[in-house]
Amino acid sequence: MSPISLDEPPAQSQEIEDLVIVGGGACGVAVFLQILERVKSGKKLRRITVIEKNKNVGPGLAYSESCIGAFLNMHTDTMGLYFDDPKHFSSWRLEQECADVADPFPLRTQYGDYLQALWKQAVEVAQDFGIVVTAIHGEAQSISRTRETFGLLLSDGSHLQAISVVLAPGNFTASATSYLSGIPGYHASPWPIDRLKAIPPDQSVLIIGSRLSAIDTVLSLARNGHVGPIIMISRGGNLPKVQGPSVRFPRRYALYTLAKEVESEREDGLFKIIDGIIEELSQITDGNWSWGSNNREPLDQLEYDIRAAEGGQVQWQAVLKSTAPLIERYWNCLSTASKILFTQKWLSLWMTYRHAMPVKSAKQILSMMQSGHLKVTRGERVDWSDGLFKVNTLHGEVKCQHVIEAVGQECDLHHIQSPLIQSAVKQDLLKPHPAGGVAVDFETLRASPGLYLIGSLTRGTHFYASAIDRNAAHAARVADSLVGVRPARPLHIALFLGSGRFSHLMASRLIVTLLKAGHIPFVFVTSQLAGPGTVKSVLSAELACLEGEPLQEFLACLVPEHQTAEGNIPLNEMGAEHGFLVHHMLSVTDSSSVVDTMRKHHIDAALSLLPYSALDKNIIEYFQAVPRRMFGLGLSVFRRIHNGDVPKGRRNFGFCLRHIRDSLDAGNVVEVQEHPVEKSQTLEDFIQYLIEMGVQMGFKVIDSLARDQEVP
């Protein structure tokens, strides 16, 4: 039996699967990858089956050969299928030496190759761990549940039993004119996009919709050599904005604080969110709102938007892009009434600005508009008479021979023509969400006990549920729940640093680790050493982890005459790049501004790298309120070094992590790790190892807090 695809249906089996994933596209593969990561960590699963109706597991429809010639609309740096490595796809392209590696918007089929490669590699690893992986080329038609297992009926009449099921059905296309169904020339969806080749190239085409799906449709027709007139209509008649180069957003942390504020006080949440985002947009554009004007004619507006994108005058996009991991948290705080209000009044505007098209797509669209080949206008109701489709637009009546629906995704369960989804609804395994799609648990994506749903049908719960970066994050949460681990919630973490360059080196590594896991750090430093600077020698007077000459002498004694390490530790620069706050304390006893800052930004926990300096008691007291926690990470041999009481010939070195109670040295010891120092080891290698040890210990305790796990 092939682990990738099957030409024949599986034989009937009485084996009960631990997990069945229905849908082998990007979401299904993402869940499988995350399950495998947990198996590597010791979790046990014996049997996993993936059901995919298309030929191969991985590409699904969106990235298959059925969409050949179409390009991605999202930058490759956001398309990694691992939630903690968004640039994984970009790295893969470099490894594969793709010819178009410099283009951040490659072909969809290339992304399909990436997905299929990940799947094949993951299956091999899973089999090494003793997991029986089966991929079935087929389609699930119905689902039922007994007391302990689910039963799945496939289109070929075979049955499967499973303890847990993940539904990853992909996207369902919406229709605004389903009443036209059955009329020759009516196309209910542009997907798979290769079907558009059947449209005669000289005939007129009306496209309903003006978002990215509609843009893809126009570009596909152009690639097919279509020369007949194309008219694109929507209620607003607005094209998507144009993506510019990525720019920094140093105040990204403010959007996280906004999420905390709304989560703690949900009344008037929608207007708080709007006000908060407007404030950040105003700051990043210095109060210049000319970019928000969208009242030009479509052709003039597109010319303006392309100039702005190519001229780097789209700083506002950095704010909207930074909402990607947060928008679901904002959405989750809103009442059903507020969700409906937003959908009715502002969703179209949000989509226009948030989901911009690549410059290369915009230029092709502009060329077609300038030549008269494509027209974009307002229009709604399409009718059929005298063998033609007719619609009244802002510029008069338009008659066309073909209509293509490209209005996006369908999330109304009553309109989804899926036997499996309808079966699950009938069995009360899936319940409609008042704001669209299926009601699932916000954290785990569980729709009912043992049954999970991932993808665009969770829109009512997560709002932004179809982008790869969110799918990857959601897959990790599903996998956690499947193996009995509570998904990690995002925390606001305070890091207290002294002037030691070693502590800054370690903090910079820890910050990256926290950011990848979805947390946001707030860094408090006691000197100007957080700014740009070069470390001439890690073995300097300030190495002292984190201060203190005895440590330098101790290391020098153990590792004499070895190389020193060099590098940059510009925490201010790093904060501006990644959007976390760096707060400069006048001294370690500067409590008033620190406590005010922590309260303002809803700090959940702290990690201090100040083992020898006492923070002001007001700072420590802030973390005595449950559930806040504070920990200190110090060198395990510090006291003996400081007192000159180092055993002769001692060769172990490491860290002690402890709770901080009423002083930095008080509180229970959480963990101690040490490592022997070898004379054959370079100082640079040893310092790097020591840093990784400290980062691992610090992150481990933060991750436990994020999962509400007991910390000793």
Secondary structure, DSSP 8 states (H G I E B T S, - for coil): --SS--SS-------EEEEEEE--SHHHHHHHHHHHHHHHTT----EEEEEESSSSTTTTTTTSGGGTT-B-SS-GGG--SBTTBTTHHHHHHHHHT-TTTT-SS-BHHHHHHHHHHHHHHHHHHHHHTT-EEEEEES-EEEEEE-SS-EEEEETTS-EEEEEEEEE-----B--S-GGGTTSTTEES---SGGGGGGS-TTS-EEEE--SHHHHHHHHHHHHTT--S-EEEEESS-----B-------TTHHHHHHHHHHHHH--TTHHHHHHHHHHHHHHHHTTT--GGG---S-HHHHHHHHHHHHHTT--THHHHHHHTTTTHHHHHHTS-HHHHHHHHHHTHHHHHHHHS-B-HHHHHHHHHHHHTTSEEEEEEEEEEEETTEEEEEETTEEEEESEEEE---B---GGG---HHHHHHHHTTSS-B-TTSSB---TTT-EEETTEEE-SGGGHHHHS--SSHHHHHHHHHHHHHHHTT-------EEEEEE-S-HHHHHHHHHHHHHHHHTT-EEEEEESSGGGSS-EES-SSSTT-SSS--HHHHHHHHHHSTT-----EE--HHHHHHHHT-EEEE-SSTT--HHHHHHHHHTT--EEEE--TTS---HHHHHHTTSTT-EEEEEEETTHHHHHTT---TT--EEEEEEEE-SSSTT-S-EEEEEEEE--TTS-HHHHHHHHHHHHHHHHHHHHHHHHTT----
